[in-house]
Amino acid sequence: MLVTFGMVTPTVMIIVLIIALVLFGPGKLPELGKALGRGISEFKSATNGEEKEEKKEVES
């Protein structure tokens, strides 16, 4: 059997989604998805903001 570490296959994603559905229920999943999306976008904007500030300091 081939073991792949760090690779997420479609089968693994389906299993994780089924477990999440059982644990949180269908009403909570959209809320969790929105919260996760907001967190990721805030993280991206924070990392991009730090890079822009560093570039401004270098140019000055």
All heavy atoms as a GROMACS GRO file, in nm:
protein
  450
    1MET      N    1   0.085  -0.119   0.000
    1MET     CA    2   0.000   0.000   0.000
    1MET      C    3   0.088   0.124   0.000
    1MET      O    4   0.183   0.135   0.077
    1MET     CB    5  -0.091  -0.003   0.123
    1MET     CG    6  -0.184   0.112   0.130
    1MET     SD    7  -0.294   0.091   0.270
    1MET     CE    8  -0.390   0.232   0.250
    2LEU      N    9   0.056   0.217  -0.084
    2LEU     CA   10   0.132   0.341  -0.097
    2LEU      C   11   0.083   0.443   0.006
    2LEU      O   12  -0.036   0.471   0.013
    2LEU     CB   13   0.116   0.398  -0.237
    2LEU     CG   14   0.188   0.528  -0.267
    2LEU    CD1   15   0.339   0.509  -0.256
    2LEU    CD2   16   0.152   0.579  -0.404
    3VAL      N   17   0.174   0.493   0.086
    3VAL     CA   18   0.139   0.592   0.188
    3VAL      C   19   0.186   0.728   0.139
    3VAL      O   20   0.303   0.746   0.107
    3VAL     CB   21   0.204   0.558   0.323
    3VAL    CG1   22   0.171   0.664   0.425
    3VAL    CG2   23   0.161   0.421   0.370
    4THR      N   24   0.094   0.824   0.131
    4THR     CA   25   0.130   0.959   0.088
    4THR      C   26   0.104   1.056   0.202
    4THR      O   27  -0.010   1.077   0.242
    4THR     CB   28   0.048   1.001  -0.036
    4THR    OG1   29  -0.089   0.990  -0.003
    4THR    CG2   30   0.078   0.913  -0.155
    5PHE      N   31   0.208   1.111   0.254
    5PHE     CA   32   0.195   1.208   0.362
    5PHE      C   33   0.191   1.348   0.302
    5PHE      O   34   0.268   1.380   0.213
    5PHE     CB   35   0.312   1.197   0.459
    5PHE     CG   36   0.313   1.070   0.537
    5PHE    CD1   37   0.400   0.967   0.506
    5PHE    CD2   38   0.225   1.053   0.642
    5PHE    CE1   39   0.399   0.851   0.578
    5PHE    CE2   40   0.223   0.937   0.715
    5PHE     CZ   41   0.311   0.835   0.683
    6GLY      N   42   0.100   1.430   0.353
    6GLY     CA   43   0.092   1.568   0.307
    6GLY      C   44   0.009   1.587   0.181
    6GLY      O   45  -0.007   1.698   0.136
    7MET      N   46  -0.042   1.481   0.124
    7MET     CA   47  -0.125   1.494   0.004
    7MET      C   48  -0.270   1.465   0.042
    7MET      O   49  -0.300   1.363   0.102
    7MET     CB   50  -0.080   1.398  -0.105
    7MET     CG   51   0.059   1.430  -0.156
    7MET     SD   52   0.098   1.336  -0.302
    7MET     CE   53  -0.016   1.402  -0.418
    8VAL      N   54  -0.358   1.556   0.007
    8VAL     CA   55  -0.498   1.540   0.036
    8VAL      C   56  -0.567   1.489  -0.090
    8VAL      O   57  -0.574   1.558  -0.189
    8VAL     CB   58  -0.562   1.673   0.082
    8VAL    CG1   59  -0.708   1.655   0.112
    8VAL    CG2   60  -0.488   1.726   0.203
    9THR      N   61  -0.615   1.367  -0.082
    9THR     CA   62  -0.684   1.308  -0.196
    9THR      C   63  -0.833   1.337  -0.188
    9THR      O   64  -0.883   1.373  -0.080
    9THR     CB   65  -0.660   1.156  -0.199
    9THR    OG1   66  -0.716   1.099  -0.080
    9THR    CG2   67  -0.512   1.123  -0.205
   10PRO      N   68  -0.904   1.322  -0.296
   10PRO     CA   69  -1.049   1.346  -0.292
   10PRO      C   70  -1.121   1.255  -0.192
   10PRO      O   71  -1.217   1.297  -0.127
   10PRO     CB   72  -1.094   1.316  -0.435
   10PRO     CG   73  -0.974   1.338  -0.518
   10PRO     CD   74  -0.858   1.300  -0.433
   11THR      N   75  -1.074   1.133  -0.177
   11THR     CA   76  -1.136   1.042  -0.080
   11THR      C   77  -1.121   1.094   0.061
   11THR      O   78  -1.216   1.090   0.140
   11THR     CB   79  -1.070   0.902  -0.091
   11THR    OG1   80  -1.074   0.859  -0.227
   11THR    CG2   81  -1.142   0.802  -0.004
   12VAL      N   82  -1.005   1.146   0.094
   12VAL     CA   83  -0.982   1.200   0.227
   12VAL      C   84  -1.071   1.322   0.251
   12VAL      O   85  -1.129   1.338   0.358
   12VAL     CB   86  -0.833   1.237   0.246
   12VAL    CG1   87  -0.810   1.312   0.375
   12VAL    CG2   88  -0.748   1.112   0.241
   13MET      N   89  -1.084   1.407   0.150
   13MET     CA   90  -1.169   1.525   0.163
   13MET      C   91  -1.315   1.487   0.187
   13MET      O   92  -1.382   1.548   0.270
   13MET     CB   93  -1.159   1.613   0.038
   13MET     CG   94  -1.027   1.685   0.025
   13MET     SD   95  -1.001   1.804   0.157
   13MET     CE   96  -1.127   1.921   0.119
   14ILE      N   97  -1.363   1.386   0.118
   14ILE     CA   98  -1.501   1.340   0.137
   14ILE      C   99  -1.522   1.288   0.278
   14ILE      O  100  -1.622   1.320   0.343
   14ILE     CB  101  -1.537   1.234   0.030
   14ILE    CG1  102  -1.544   1.300  -0.107
   14ILE    CG2  103  -1.669   1.165   0.065
   14ILE    CD1  104  -1.555   1.202  -0.221
   15ILE      N  105  -1.427   1.211   0.327
   15ILE     CA  106  -1.438   1.156   0.462
   15ILE      C  107  -1.438   1.268   0.566
   15ILE      O  108  -1.518   1.268   0.659
   15ILE     CB  109  -1.324   1.056   0.490
   15ILE    CG1  110  -1.344   0.931   0.402
   15ILE    CG2  111  -1.318   1.018   0.637
   15ILE    CD1  112  -1.227   0.836   0.403
   16VAL      N  113  -1.352   1.367   0.549
   16VAL     CA  114  -1.346   1.480   0.642
   16VAL      C  115  -1.477   1.559   0.639
   16VAL      O  116  -1.530   1.600   0.743
   16VAL     CB  117  -1.226   1.571   0.609
   16VAL    CG1  118  -1.233   1.702   0.684
   16VAL    CG2  119  -1.096   1.499   0.641
   17LEU      N  120  -1.532   1.582   0.520
   17LEU     CA  121  -1.659   1.654   0.510
   17LEU      C  122  -1.774   1.577   0.575
   17LEU      O  123  -1.860   1.638   0.640
   17LEU     CB  124  -1.691   1.684   0.363
   17LEU     CG  125  -1.602   1.789   0.298
   17LEU    CD1  126  -1.633   1.799   0.149
   17LEU    CD2  127  -1.619   1.923   0.366
   18ILE      N  128  -1.776   1.447   0.560
   18ILE     CA  129  -1.881   1.366   0.624
   18ILE      C  130  -1.869   1.373   0.775
   18ILE      O  131  -1.969   1.389   0.846
   18ILE     CB  132  -1.875   1.221   0.574
   18ILE    CG1  133  -1.920   1.215   0.428
   18ILE    CG2  134  -1.962   1.129   0.660
   18ILE    CD1  135  -1.901   1.080   0.363
   19ILE      N  136  -1.748   1.366   0.827
   19ILE     CA  137  -1.727   1.375   0.972
   19ILE      C  138  -1.769   1.513   1.022
   19ILE      O  139  -1.834   1.525   1.126
   19ILE     CB  140  -1.579   1.344   1.007
   19ILE    CG1  141  -1.551   1.196   0.981
   19ILE    CG2  142  -1.550   1.380   1.153
   19ILE    CD1  143  -1.405   1.158   0.994
   20ALA      N  144  -1.735   1.618   0.949
   20ALA     CA  145  -1.774   1.754   0.988
   20ALA      C  146  -1.926   1.768   0.987
   20ALA      O  147  -1.984   1.831   1.077
   20ALA     CB  148  -1.711   1.857   0.895
   21LEU      N  149  -1.990   1.709   0.890
   21LEU     CA  150  -2.136   1.714   0.882
   21LEU      C  151  -2.199   1.644   1.001
   21LEU      O  152  -2.295   1.694   1.060
   21LEU     CB  153  -2.184   1.650   0.752
   21LEU     CG  154  -2.333   1.650   0.726
   21LEU    CD1  155  -2.384   1.794   0.717
   21LEU    CD2  156  -2.365   1.575   0.599
   22VAL      N  157  -2.143   1.531   1.041
   22VAL     CA  158  -2.196   1.458   1.156
   22VAL      C  159  -2.173   1.535   1.285
   22VAL      O  160  -2.260   1.544   1.372
   22VAL     CB  161  -2.134   1.316   1.164
   22VAL    CG1  162  -2.167   1.248   1.295
   22VAL    CG2  163  -2.181   1.232   1.047
   23LEU      N  164  -2.055   1.594   1.300
   23LEU     CA  165  -2.021   1.664   1.424
   23LEU      C  166  -2.098   1.795   1.441
   23LEU      O  167  -2.148   1.825   1.549
   23LEU     CB  168  -1.872   1.693   1.430
   23LEU     CG  169  -1.780   1.574   1.454
   23LEU    CD1  170  -1.635   1.618   1.449
   23LEU    CD2  171  -1.810   1.508   1.587
   24PHE      N  172  -2.105   1.876   1.335
   24PHE     CA  173  -2.160   2.010   1.348
   24PHE      C  174  -2.302   2.024   1.296
   24PHE      O  175  -2.370   2.120   1.329
   24PHE     CB  176  -2.070   2.111   1.276
   24PHE     CG  177  -1.931   2.116   1.334
   24PHE    CD1  178  -1.824   2.068   1.262
   24PHE    CD2  179  -1.908   2.169   1.459
   24PHE    CE1  180  -1.696   2.072   1.314
   24PHE    CE2  181  -1.781   2.174   1.512
   24PHE     CZ  182  -1.675   2.125   1.439
   25GLY      N  183  -2.345   1.933   1.211
   25GLY     CA  184  -2.480   1.941   1.156
   25GLY      C  185  -2.484   2.031   1.034
   25GLY      O  186  -2.396   2.114   1.013
   26PRO      N  187  -2.589   2.016   0.954
   26PRO     CA  188  -2.595   2.093   0.829
   26PRO      C  189  -2.620   2.242   0.851
   26PRO      O  190  -2.587   2.322   0.765
   26PRO     CB  191  -2.713   2.029   0.755
   26PRO     CG  192  -2.793   1.961   0.860
   26PRO     CD  193  -2.698   1.921   0.968
   27GLY      N  194  -2.673   2.282   0.965
   27GLY     CA  195  -2.699   2.424   0.989
   27GLY      C  196  -2.574   2.503   1.022
   27GLY      O  197  -2.563   2.622   0.990
   28LYS      N  198  -2.477   2.440   1.084
   28LYS     CA  199  -2.355   2.510   1.126
   28LYS      C  200  -2.247   2.514   1.019
   28LYS      O  201  -2.159   2.599   1.023
   28LYS     CB  202  -2.296   2.441   1.250
   28LYS     CG  203  -2.357   2.484   1.379
   28LYS     CD  204  -2.308   2.620   1.415
   28LYS     CE  205  -2.341   2.651   1.558
   28LYS     NZ  206  -2.306   2.785   1.594
   29LEU      N  207  -2.250   2.423   0.923
   29LEU     CA  208  -2.143   2.417   0.823
   29LEU      C  209  -2.128   2.545   0.742
   29LEU      O  210  -2.014   2.590   0.721
   29LEU     CB  211  -2.161   2.296   0.732
   29LEU     CG  212  -2.126   2.162   0.795
   29LEU    CD1  213  -2.146   2.050   0.694
   29LEU    CD2  214  -1.986   2.159   0.848
   30PRO      N  215  -2.235   2.610   0.694
   30PRO     CA  216  -2.215   2.736   0.622
   30PRO      C  217  -2.150   2.844   0.709
   30PRO      O  218  -2.065   2.920   0.662
   30PRO     CB  219  -2.355   2.777   0.580
   30PRO     CG  220  -2.432   2.651   0.577
   30PRO     CD  221  -2.374   2.566   0.686
   31GLU      N  222  -2.189   2.849   0.835
   31GLU     CA  223  -2.128   2.947   0.928
   31GLU      C  224  -1.980   2.920   0.944
   31GLU      O  225  -1.898   3.013   0.942
   31GLU     CB  226  -2.194   2.937   1.065
   31GLU     CG  227  -2.310   3.027   1.086
   31GLU     CD  228  -2.365   3.012   1.227
   31GLU    OE1  229  -2.287   3.019   1.324
   31GLU    OE2  230  -2.487   2.993   1.238
   32LEU      N  231  -1.944   2.794   0.961
   32LEU     CA  232  -1.803   2.758   0.977
   32LEU      C  233  -1.724   2.791   0.851
   32LEU      O  234  -1.611   2.839   0.859
   32LEU     CB  235  -1.790   2.610   1.011
   32LEU     CG  236  -1.842   2.568   1.148
   32LEU    CD1  237  -1.839   2.417   1.161
   32LEU    CD2  238  -1.760   2.631   1.258
   33GLY      N  239  -1.784   2.767   0.735
   33GLY     CA  240  -1.717   2.798   0.608
   33GLY      C  241  -1.693   2.947   0.592
   33GLY      O  242  -1.585   2.990   0.550
   34LYS      N  243  -1.792   3.028   0.627
   34LYS     CA  244  -1.777   3.173   0.618
   34LYS      C  245  -1.668   3.223   0.714
   34LYS      O  246  -1.587   3.307   0.678
   34LYS     CB  247  -1.909   3.243   0.650
   34LYS     CG  248  -2.011   3.229   0.542
   34LYS     CD  249  -2.142   3.295   0.582
   34LYS     CE  250  -2.251   3.269   0.481
   34LYS     NZ  251  -2.380   3.325   0.523
   35ALA      N  252  -1.669   3.170   0.835
   35ALA     CA  253  -1.568   3.211   0.933
   35ALA      C  254  -1.428   3.172   0.887
   35ALA      O  255  -1.333   3.250   0.901
   35ALA     CB  256  -1.599   3.150   1.068
   36LEU      N  257  -1.416   3.053   0.831
   36LEU     CA  258  -1.286   3.008   0.781
   36LEU      C  259  -1.240   3.096   0.665
   36LEU      O  260  -1.123   3.137   0.660
   36LEU     CB  261  -1.294   2.862   0.738
   36LEU     CG  262  -1.166   2.799   0.687
   36LEU    CD1  263  -1.062   2.795   0.798
   36LEU    CD2  264  -1.193   2.660   0.635
   37GLY      N  265  -1.331   3.129   0.575
   37GLY     CA  266  -1.296   3.216   0.462
   37GLY      C  267  -1.253   3.354   0.506
   37GLY      O  268  -1.157   3.411   0.455
   38ARG      N  269  -1.326   3.411   0.604
   38ARG     CA  270  -1.288   3.543   0.656
   38ARG      C  271  -1.150   3.537   0.722
   38ARG      O  272  -1.069   3.629   0.706
   38ARG     CB  273  -1.391   3.592   0.757
   38ARG     CG  274  -1.504   3.668   0.692
   38ARG     CD  275  -1.597   3.721   0.797
   38ARG     NE  276  -1.690   3.609   0.820
   38ARG     CZ  277  -1.760   3.587   0.928
   38ARG    NH1  278  -1.753   3.669   1.028
   38ARG    NH2  279  -1.840   3.484   0.939
   39GLY      N  280  -1.124   3.432   0.796
   39GLY     CA  281  -0.994   3.418   0.862
   39GLY      C  282  -0.881   3.409   0.763
   39GLY      O  283  -0.776   3.472   0.780
   40ILE      N  284  -0.902   3.333   0.657
   40ILE     CA  285  -0.798   3.320   0.555
   40ILE      C  286  -0.775   3.453   0.484
   40ILE      O  287  -0.660   3.493   0.461
   40ILE     CB  288  -0.835   3.210   0.454
   40ILE    CG1  289  -0.827   3.074   0.522
   40ILE    CG2  290  -0.745   3.214   0.332
   40ILE    CD1  291  -0.880   2.959   0.440
   41SER      N  292  -0.883   3.523   0.450
   41SER     CA  293  -0.865   3.651   0.380
   41SER      C  294  -0.799   3.755   0.471
   41SER      O  295  -0.717   3.835   0.424
   41SER     CB  296  -0.998   3.703   0.328
   41SER     OG  297  -1.085   3.733   0.434
   42GLU      N  298  -0.832   3.755   0.599
   42GLU     CA  299  -0.766   3.848   0.691
   42GLU      C  300  -0.618   3.815   0.705
   42GLU      O  301  -0.533   3.904   0.712
   42GLU     CB  302  -0.834   3.844   0.827
   42GLU     CG  303  -0.969   3.911   0.830
   42GLU     CD  304  -1.037   3.901   0.965
   42GLU    OE1  305  -0.972   3.862   1.063
   42GLU    OE2  306  -1.157   3.932   0.972
   43PHE      N  307  -0.587   3.686   0.708
   43PHE     CA  308  -0.447   3.646   0.717
   43PHE      C  309  -0.370   3.691   0.593
   43PHE      O  310  -0.260   3.744   0.603
   43PHE     CB  311  -0.437   3.493   0.733
   43PHE     CG  312  -0.297   3.442   0.736
   43PHE    CD1  313  -0.220   3.457   0.850
   43PHE    CD2  314  -0.243   3.379   0.626
   43PHE    CE1  315  -0.090   3.410   0.854
   43PHE    CE2  316  -0.113   3.331   0.628
   43PHE     CZ  317  -0.036   3.347   0.742
   44LYS      N  318  -0.430   3.671   0.475
   44LYS     CA  319  -0.364   3.713   0.351
   44LYS      C  320  -0.344   3.864   0.347
   44LYS      O  321  -0.238   3.912   0.309
   44LYS     CB  322  -0.446   3.670   0.230
   44LYS     CG  323  -0.436   3.524   0.198
   44LYS     CD  324  -0.515   3.491   0.073
   44LYS     CE  325  -0.505   3.346   0.039
   44LYS     NZ  326  -0.583   3.312  -0.082
   45SER      N  327  -0.446   3.940   0.388
   45SER     CA  328  -0.432   4.085   0.384
   45SER      C  329  -0.330   4.132   0.487
   45SER      O  330  -0.257   4.228   0.462
   45SER     CB  331  -0.567   4.152   0.408
   45SER     OG  332  -0.614   4.127   0.538
   46ALA      N  333  -0.322   4.065   0.599
   46ALA     CA  334  -0.224   4.103   0.700
   46ALA      C  335  -0.082   4.076   0.651
   46ALA      O  336   0.008   4.157   0.670
   46ALA     CB  337  -0.249   4.029   0.830
   47THR      N  338  -0.062   3.962   0.586
   47THR     CA  339   0.072   3.932   0.536
   47THR      C  340   0.108   4.024   0.420
   47THR      O  341   0.222   4.066   0.408
   47THR     CB  342   0.084   3.786   0.491
   47THR    OG1  343  -0.016   3.757   0.394
   47THR    CG2  344   0.070   3.692   0.609
   48ASN      N  345   0.012   4.058   0.335
   48ASN     CA  346   0.040   4.150   0.225
   48ASN      C  347   0.064   4.291   0.277
   48ASN      O  348   0.147   4.363   0.225
   48ASN     CB  349  -0.076   4.153   0.125
   48ASN     CG  350  -0.084   4.026   0.045
   48ASN    OD1  351   0.014   3.954   0.032
   48ASN    ND2  352  -0.201   3.997  -0.007
   49GLY      N  353  -0.006   4.332   0.382
   49GLY     CA  354   0.013   4.464   0.440
   49GLY      C  355   0.151   4.481   0.499
   49GLY      O  356   0.213   4.585   0.486
   50GLU      N  357   0.203   4.376   0.562
   50GLU     CA  358   0.337   4.383   0.619
   50GLU      C  359   0.441   4.397   0.509
   50GLU      O  360   0.537   4.470   0.522
   50GLU     CB  361   0.365   4.259   0.703
   50GLU     CG  362   0.284   4.253   0.830
   50GLU     CD  363   0.310   4.126   0.908
   50GLU    OE1  364   0.394   4.045   0.866
   50GLU    OE2  365   0.245   4.110   1.012
   51GLU      N  366   0.420   4.327   0.397
   51GLU     CA  367   0.515   4.337   0.288
   51GLU      C  368   0.516   4.477   0.228
   51GLU      O  369   0.620   4.531   0.196
   51GLU     CB  370   0.481   4.235   0.179
   51GLU     CG  371   0.504   4.092   0.221
   51GLU     CD  372   0.456   3.992   0.117
   51GLU    OE1  373   0.406   4.036   0.012
   51GLU    OE2  374   0.469   3.873   0.143
   52LYS      N  375   0.399   4.539   0.216
   52LYS     CA  376   0.390   4.673   0.161
   52LYS      C  377   0.460   4.773   0.252
   52LYS      O  378   0.528   4.863   0.206
   52LYS     CB  379   0.245   4.713   0.140
   52LYS     CG  380   0.178   4.638   0.028
   52LYS     CD  381   0.032   4.676   0.015
   52LYS     CE  382  -0.036   4.594  -0.092
   52LYS     NZ  383  -0.179   4.622  -0.100
   53GLU      N  384   0.444   4.758   0.383
   53GLU     CA  385   0.509   4.850   0.477
   53GLU      C  386   0.660   4.836   0.468
   53GLU      O  387   0.733   4.935   0.472
   53GLU     CB  388   0.463   4.821   0.619
   53GLU     CG  389   0.318   4.861   0.644
   53GLU     CD  390   0.272   4.824   0.783
   53GLU    OE1  391   0.354   4.777   0.865
   53GLU    OE2  392   0.152   4.840   0.810
   54GLU      N  393   0.711   4.712   0.452
   54GLU     CA  394   0.854   4.692   0.440
   54GLU      C  395   0.908   4.755   0.313
   54GLU      O  396   1.014   4.815   0.312
   54GLU     CB  397   0.887   4.542   0.442
   54GLU     CG  398   0.863   4.477   0.577
   54GLU     CD  399   0.884   4.327   0.572
   54GLU    OE1  400   0.924   4.275   0.465
   54GLU    OE2  401   0.862   4.261   0.673
   55LYS      N  402   0.833   4.746   0.203
   55LYS     CA  403   0.876   4.806   0.077
   55LYS      C  404   0.882   4.957   0.088
   55LYS      O  405   0.970   5.021   0.034
   55LYS     CB  406   0.782   4.765  -0.036
   55LYS     CG  407   0.798   4.621  -0.076
   55LYS     CD  408   0.703   4.585  -0.188
   55LYS     CE  409   0.715   4.440  -0.225
   55LYS     NZ  410   0.619   4.402  -0.331
   56LYS      N  411   0.787   5.019   0.159
   56LYS     CA  412   0.786   5.164   0.176
   56LYS      C  413   0.907   5.210   0.256
   56LYS      O  414   0.968   5.311   0.226
   56LYS     CB  415   0.658   5.208   0.247
   56LYS     CG  416   0.536   5.200   0.160
   56LYS     CD  417   0.413   5.248   0.235
   56LYS     CE  418   0.288   5.235   0.150
   56LYS     NZ  419   0.166   5.274   0.224
   57GLU      N  420   0.946   5.132   0.357
   57GLU     CA  421   1.061   5.168   0.438
   57GLU      C  422   1.190   5.159   0.356
   57GLU      O  423   1.279   5.242   0.370
   57GLU     CB  424   1.071   5.076   0.559
   57GLU     CG  425   0.961   5.099   0.661
   57GLU     CD  426   0.968   5.002   0.776
   57GLU    OE1  427   1.064   4.922   0.783
   57GLU    OE2  428   0.877   5.004   0.861
   58VAL      N  429   1.199   5.060   0.268
   58VAL     CA  430   1.318   5.042   0.185
   58VAL      C  431   1.330   5.155   0.085
   58VAL      O  432   1.439   5.206   0.057
   58VAL     CB  433   1.315   4.905   0.115
   58VAL    CG1  434   1.426   4.893   0.014
   58VAL    CG2  435   1.321   4.794   0.217
   59GLU      N  436   1.217   5.200   0.028
   59GLU     CA  437   1.219   5.306  -0.072
   59GLU      C  438   1.253   5.441  -0.013
   59GLU      O  439   1.308   5.526  -0.079
   59GLU     CB  440   1.082   5.313  -0.141
   59GLU     CG  441   1.053   5.193  -0.228
   59GLU     CD  442   0.912   5.198  -0.286
   59GLU    OE1  443   0.837   5.292  -0.255
   59GLU    OE2  444   0.877   5.106  -0.362
   60SER      N  445   1.223   5.464   0.114
   60SER     CA  446   1.247   5.595   0.176
   60SER      C  447   1.394   5.623   0.198
   60SER      O  448   1.480   5.549   0.204
   60SER     CB  449   1.177   5.602   0.310
   60SER     OG  450   1.037   5.588   0.292
   0.00000   0.00000   0.00000
